[in-house]
Amino acid sequence: MTHDAHPHDARDARQTQSRDRASGLRLRTDGGARGDESNASGPPVVVKVGGARAVDPAGAVADVAALVESGREVVVVHGGSTAVDDTLEVLGEEPTYVETPDGVVGRFTDERAMEVFSMVMPGKLNTDLTVTLQNAGVDALGLSGVDGGLLTGPRKSAVRVIEDGKKKIKRGDHSGKITGVDGDLLDLLLTQGYTPVVTVPMLADDGVAVNADADRAAAAVAGALGGKLVVLTDVAGVYADPDDESTLIGSVETPEEFDALKNAAEGFMSKKVMAANEALDGGATTVIVADANADDPILSALDGGGTHIEASAIGDAQTNAEDVEATG
């Protein structure tokens, strides 16, 4: 599909396909499941596009266009860590990253950083990605977690961190934990043939926009939609030895294998494994961590590339790691 042929015909076809699906329960924001409606194209694909400097979104955009043209429902969730850091530095501010006692590394959001998030994430980055997808023939529709109360949950007041080898409490109330996803809103857009492009901030339960982790936002969306989550990053997946690309972990199907995966993950990868746990616990069918810069990154991931984590791998395990603000 070219940009010259705007995809309204394809959208109409997808609308007809969606209307023909067997009826079932819609997602409930209280955590209830979607129905077992049939979808010949498979479950929705939720793609998390990272914001790291080394991540090139061009391949992902082309793959989203191909999936949508084939009739697959797709939701894109994006981060923006590099752009936020760059903007903070232009403004004379130093980005703050912290590590939790569980080894998860993420951004700490203060008042000034929150102001920058509000400008950069739903403003510039979401608009730019939405325009790029439109130019690729996708009826993309940009949303922040605030729009329609898409992403909601409690505001956090503090986080446990490690500083100078000691456990400390770092206080700040400009971030939150996503506990609710308005799946009806996403379902409505998907049924009408749109491709939602989602980013933080989220809407805290006291009605204030706050930061949230983009990987975990994608996990919440994938869980709510019962979809496949593809987390695109700047490496080929999770390595058993983080310094050796030949040790890529291809599949994770048992709790024992998932424990090994958690032990292998370091730094920002720990956060992605945490998000995988949450996605699968919330109802996602599969989580794939894959290379954003590979040829056909999403299609190759769905075809077996990267690290595939199945729902059977989490068993009854729950994520106990400390929450930490980040943009992914």
C-alpha positions in Angstrom: 0.0 0.0 0.0 1.4 3.4 -1.0 0.9 6.8 0.6 -0.9 7.9 -2.6 -3.6 5.3 -2.0 -4.9 6.3 1.5 -6.1 3.2 3.2 -9.8 3.9 3.6 -10.7 0.9 1.4 -8.5 -1.3 3.6 -10.0 0.2 6.7 -13.5 -0.5 5.4 -12.5 -4.1 4.8 -11.2 -4.4 8.4 -14.4 -2.8 9.7 -16.4 -5.5 7.9 -14.1 -8.2 9.2 -14.5 -6.9 12.8 -18.2 -6.8 12.5 -18.3 -10.4 11.3 -16.4 -11.7 14.3 -18.4 -13.9 16.7 -19.7 -11.8 19.5 -18.1 -12.0 22.9 -17.4 -10.0 26.1 -15.6 -6.7 25.7 -12.6 -6.0 27.9 -13.7 -4.7 31.3 -11.6 -2.1 33.0 -11.9 -4.1 36.2 -9.7 -6.7 34.8 -12.3 -9.0 33.1 -11.3 -10.8 30.0 -12.3 -10.3 26.4 -14.5 -12.9 24.9 -13.3 -15.7 22.7 -14.3 -13.9 19.5 -12.6 -15.4 16.5 -10.1 -13.5 14.5 -8.7 -15.2 11.5 -5.6 -13.0 11.6 -4.8 -14.0 15.2 -4.8 -11.9 18.4 -4.0 -8.2 18.3 -0.3 -7.3 18.1 0.9 -4.7 20.6 4.3 -3.3 19.5 6.5 -1.5 21.9 8.9 0.8 20.1 11.8 1.9 22.3 13.1 5.4 22.7 16.8 4.6 22.9 19.1 6.4 20.5 20.2 3.2 18.8 16.6 2.2 17.9 15.6 3.0 14.3 11.7 2.8 14.0 11.7 2.7 10.2 11.5 -1.1 10.0 8.8 -1.3 12.6 6.7 1.3 10.7 6.9 -0.7 7.5 5.9 -3.9 9.4 3.0 -2.2 11.1 1.8 -1.1 7.7 2.1 -4.7 6.3 0.2 -6.2 9.3 -2.6 -3.6 9.1 -3.0 -4.1 5.4 -3.3 -7.8 6.0 -6.2 -7.2 8.4 -4.3 -7.7 11.7 -5.2 -5.4 14.6 -2.1 -3.5 15.8 -1.5 -1.1 18.7 1.8 0.8 18.9 3.2 1.9 22.2 6.3 4.1 22.2 8.9 5.3 24.7 11.1 8.3 24.3 14.0 8.2 26.8 16.6 9.8 24.4 14.4 12.7 23.4 13.5 13.4 27.0 17.1 13.3 28.1 18.2 15.6 25.2 15.5 18.1 26.0 16.3 18.1 29.7 20.0 18.8 28.8 19.1 21.6 26.5 17.2 23.1 29.4 20.2 22.8 31.6 18.7 19.8 33.6 20.5 16.5 34.4 18.4 13.4 33.8 18.2 11.2 37.0 18.3 7.4 36.8 18.1 5.1 39.8 18.4 1.4 40.5 16.0 -0.5 42.8 17.2 -3.2 45.3 16.1 -5.7 42.7 18.5 -4.3 40.1 15.9 -2.6 37.9 17.2 0.6 36.4 14.9 3.4 35.4 14.3 7.2 35.4 13.3 9.1 38.5 10.7 11.8 37.5 10.8 15.1 39.4 8.6 18.1 38.6 10.8 19.5 35.9 11.2 16.2 34.2 7.4 15.8 34.2 7.0 19.1 32.5 9.4 17.9 29.8 7.5 14.6 29.4 4.3 16.5 28.8 6.0 18.4 26.0 8.0 15.6 24.4 6.1 12.4 24.7 2.4 13.1 23.7 3.5 16.3 21.9 6.4 15.8 19.6 7.2 12.1 19.6 3.6 10.8 19.5 2.8 13.3 16.7 5.9 12.4 14.7 5.3 8.7 14.9 1.6 9.1 14.1 2.5 11.2 11.0 5.1 8.6 9.9 2.6 5.8 10.1 0.0 7.8 8.2 2.6 8.4 5.5 3.1 4.6 5.4 -0.6 4.1 4.7 -1.8 3.4 8.3 -4.8 5.2 9.8 -2.8 5.9 13.0 -4.4 7.8 15.8 -2.2 9.2 18.6 -3.3 8.9 22.2 -1.7 9.5 25.6 -2.7 7.6 28.6 -4.6 10.6 29.7 -6.9 10.7 26.6 -10.2 9.1 27.5 -8.6 7.9 30.7 -6.9 5.2 28.7 -4.2 4.4 31.2 -5.1 4.8 34.9 -3.8 3.9 38.3 -2.5 5.2 41.6 0.2 7.9 42.0 3.4 6.8 43.7 4.9 8.9 46.5 8.3 7.2 46.9 10.5 4.4 45.6 13.2 2.3 47.2 16.6 2.8 45.5 20.2 1.8 45.9 22.6 4.8 46.3 26.2 4.4 47.2 25.6 0.8 48.0 22.9 1.6 50.5 19.1 1.2 50.4 17.3 4.5 50.5 13.8 5.9 50.0 13.6 8.5 47.2 10.4 10.6 47.4 8.5 12.1 44.5 4.9 12.0 43.3 5.2 12.6 39.6 4.9 8.9 38.5 2.3 6.2 38.9 1.6 2.5 38.4 -0.8 1.5 35.6 -3.6 -0.7 37.0 -6.4 0.1 34.5 -6.6 0.1 30.7 -9.8 1.3 28.9 -9.9 -1.7 26.5 -13.3 -0.5 25.2 -11.7 2.6 23.8 -9.0 0.6 22.1 -11.5 -2.0 20.9 -13.6 0.8 19.4 -10.7 2.3 17.5 -9.5 -1.1 16.3 -13.0 -2.1 15.1 -13.2 1.1 13.1 -9.9 0.3 11.4 -7.6 2.7 13.3 -4.2 1.9 14.7 -3.8 3.4 18.1 -0.4 5.0 18.9 -0.1 5.1 22.7 2.3 6.9 25.0 2.5 8.1 28.5 1.7 10.1 30.7 -1.1 8.1 32.5 -3.9 9.6 34.5 -3.5 9.1 38.2 -6.4 8.3 40.4 -6.4 11.8 41.8 -6.9 13.2 38.3 -3.3 14.3 37.6 -1.1 13.4 34.7 2.0 11.5 35.8 4.8 9.6 34.2 4.7 5.8 33.8 7.0 3.2 32.4 6.5 2.7 28.6 7.4 -1.0 28.7 4.9 -1.6 31.4 2.3 0.5 29.6 2.7 -1.8 26.6 2.4 -4.8 28.9 -0.8 -3.5 30.4 -2.3 -2.9 26.9 -1.2 -6.3 25.6 -2.7 -8.0 28.7 -6.0 -6.1 28.4 -6.4 -7.0 24.7 -5.2 -10.6 25.1 -2.6 -9.8 22.5 0.9 -10.7 21.5 3.4 -8.2 22.8 6.5 -7.5 20.7 9.1 -5.4 22.6 11.5 -3.9 20.2 14.9 -2.9 21.6 18.5 -2.4 20.5 19.6 -6.0 21.0 18.4 -9.3 19.5 16.7 -10.4 22.7 17.7 -11.6 26.2 21.1 -13.2 26.4 22.1 -15.8 28.9 25.4 -14.0 29.0 24.7 -10.3 28.5 28.1 -9.8 26.9 27.8 -12.7 24.4 25.3 -12.4 21.5 25.6 -16.1 20.8 23.8 -16.9 24.0 20.4 -15.6 22.9 17.6 -17.2 24.8 15.2 -18.3 22.1 12.2 -19.5 24.1 11.0 -19.5 27.7 8.1 -21.9 28.4 8.4 -23.0 32.1 8.7 -21.2 35.4 12.3 -22.6 35.8 13.2 -21.1 32.4 11.6 -17.8 33.4 13.7 -17.7 36.6 16.8 -18.2 34.5 15.7 -15.4 32.2 15.2 -13.0 35.1 18.7 -13.9 36.5 20.2 -13.3 33.1 18.6 -9.9 32.5 20.5 -6.9 33.6 19.9 -3.1 33.8 17.1 -1.9 31.4 16.5 -5.5 30.2 15.4 -6.4 33.8 12.5 -3.9 33.3 11.5 -5.5 30.0 11.4 -9.0 31.7 9.3 -7.5 34.5 7.0 -6.0 31.8 6.8 -9.5 30.2 5.7 -11.0 33.5 3.0 -8.4 33.9 1.7 -8.7 30.3 1.4 -12.5 30.5 -0.1 -12.3 34.0 -2.6 -9.8 32.7 -3.8 -12.0 29.7 -1.3 -11.6 26.9 -0.6 -14.8 24.9 3.1 -14.3 24.2 5.8 -11.7 24.8 8.7 -11.4 22.3 11.8 -9.3 23.0 13.5 -8.6 19.6 15.8 -6.4 17.7 14.3 -3.2 16.4 17.0 -2.8 13.8 16.7 -6.3 12.3 15.2 -6.7 8.8 11.4 -6.8 9.1 11.7 -6.6 12.9 8.1 -7.2 13.9 7.4 -9.8 11.2 10.6 -11.7 11.9 9.8 -11.6 15.7 6.4 -13.0 15.1 8.0 -15.7 12.8 10.3 -16.9 15.6 13.0 -14.3 16.0 14.1 -12.9 19.4 13.2 -14.2 22.8 9.7 -15.7 23.0 8.2 -15.9 26.5 5.0 -17.9 26.8 2.2 -17.6 29.3 3.1 -21.1 30.7 6.5 -19.6 31.9 5.1 -17.4 34.6 3.0 -20.0 36.4 1.7 -18.5 39.6 4.7 -16.1 39.8 4.0 -12.5 40.5 6.3 -9.5 39.9 7.7 -8.4 43.3 10.3 -5.9 42.0 10.1 -2.3 43.2 8.4 0.0 40.8 10.6 2.6 39.2 9.8 5.4 36.8 11.1 5.1 33.3 10.4 5.9 29.7 11.9 2.9 27.9 
